[in-house]
């Protein structure tokens, strides 16, 4: 029974870690906190912007799906938000008729 209790506590800690990272990512996107470490968000620029980076996420048809787990860190969240933020700034500049520094 002791082994099961230790395992459950470890599983709880992992879940809390995963959820904290996912909610950090949600906050960076302006999305309400959730109760899942899996996020699907409408980010049409994501697929192009993440191509060739070390980020592993599914981007299809304008949706980005991320899944946060024990091997991810706050730095991973920040890196992805930075990449997506740069893409949003580039798209906003293009819409306004300004050249993009990311081109």
ABEGO torsion letter per residue (X at the ends): XAAAAAAAAAAAAAAAAAAAAAAAAAAAAGBBBBABABBBBBBAAAAAAABGBABBBBBBGGBBBBBBBAABBAAAAAAAAAAAAAAAAAAAAAAAGBBBAAX
